[in-house]
């Protein structure tokens, strides 16, 4: 499997940021790590190997990024307003730096991407998809939350509101967003096993919102034995990639 490592100084974040690229060809898939995770987590936890058939067939080119959760939502030493502002810096990093890098790497300035992640990465995947459907046309959010009360309690300001899909989606009426959602692949998954209660509740709440807005979606609920843990996530992501029926590309 072709693997590349990249590092650059991020003007959006004021620090070095690292990422990896897996594969030569295929639809780009941006992977967010779990809470406080790093860009190498996808490989270390066996997810790259689980997705290897899709990478090696040229169906997906996987890009794994660092999180800055310790500086933003999970930074309990900072006021929620400061955490939200720091996340906005991360939003700029992804949209203004990573997305252009991916498009250049793919040789296509307009290509839209898959985004995915597990746990906190599932939150990021969902939030970035709903905020930026001009960049992403597919989301696979696995065991993720879709609101921020777990981190900031009842605190709410504009930056928190617009990064909590369960807050901003119900009132969203802009056809520019809704039309793109309706043409996209929206997948969210949670289990009924240990440590999945909050994620299951949020997935079902998201399902209700999307149904009310007439937005096609697939909210998939797995069994009572499906826990919030890597062995299940390694089964889930390849399962959903297979269902997308992505074309193969050999580069020939």
Secondary structure, DSSP 8 states (H G I E B T S, - for coil): --EEEEEEEETTTTEEEEEEEE-SSSEEEEEE-STT--TTHHHHTTHHHHTHHHHHTTSEEEEEE---GGGTTT-TTS-HHHHHHHHHHHHHIIIIIIHHHHHHHHT-TT--EEEEEETHHHHHHHHHHHH-TTTEEEEEEES--SSSHHHHTT---HHHHTT-HHHHSTT---HHHHHHHHTSEEEEEE-SSTT-HHHHHHHHHHHHHHHHTT---EEEE--TT--SSHHHHHHHHHHHHHHHT-------
